C-alpha cells in the first residue's frame, strides 16, 4: 500500500512526463512549420505554447497540405478545418 506522499509523487511524475510530451509535440510542429514556411511570426509561437494536445495534432496534420501558414491555423469553415 502506497502512502499519500508516494501517490502525490507518482502523480507529479506523470504530470511532468505529460507536459514534456506536449512541449515536445509543440517544438516539433514549430520546427516543421519553420521548415515549410520559413521564419515564423511571434503569433505562431504564442499559439503553439497555448494549445492543447488535440489542437496541436490538428495543426500537425495540416502542415503538409496547407497552402499557407495561416491555413494551418484556420478555424471555422474550409477544407483544413475538417481534419
N, C-alpha and C positions, 0 to 999 in steps of 0.2 A: 504494500500500500504506500502510495506516494504522499508526501506532505504537501501542504498548500504552497509552501515556498518552492518545492520542486515542480509543482504544476504550473506556477507562475513563470518559473524559469523556462520550462518547456514551451509555454505559450509565447514567451518573449522570443525564444529562438525561432519558433515557427513564423512569427510575425516578421522577424528580421530577414528570414530567408525569402518570404513572400515579397517584401519590399525590395530586396535585392534583385529578385527576378523581374519585378516591374520596372525598376530602374534600368536593368539590362535591356529589356524589350524597348524601352523608350530610346536608349542610346543607340541600339541597332537601327531602329527606324530613323532616327536623326541622321545616322551615317548613310543609310540608303537614300534618303531624301537629298542630302547634300551631293551624293554621287550622281544622282539622276538630274537634279535641278540646279546644282551649283550652290553658291553661298546662300545660306538660309537667313531670312529676316528674323528679328527678335521675336515676333509674334509666334513663329513656329516653335521655338524652344519653350516659350511660355505654355503653349497648348500641349506640347508633349509632356512637360513637367506636371501639368494639372490633370492629365487624362487618366481615366480608369482603364483597367486592362482590356475590357471589351472594346472600348473605343480605339485603343492602340491597335488592337487586332484588325478592326475595320479599316483603319488607315493603312496598315501594313499590306492588306490585300489590295488596296487601291494603288499603291505606289508604283506597281509595274505597268499599269494600264492608263493611269490618269494622264491627260494631255498637259496639265499644268499643276504646279504646286497647290494652287488654290482648289483645284478639283479634288485633290486628295482629302482636303478638309471640308469639302462642301457638305452641308446638311440640307435636308428638305428634299424636294423632288429632283429627279435626274438619274442618269444612268448609274453613277457611282454610289448612290445612296441605298441601292438595293443590296449591296454587298455586305 
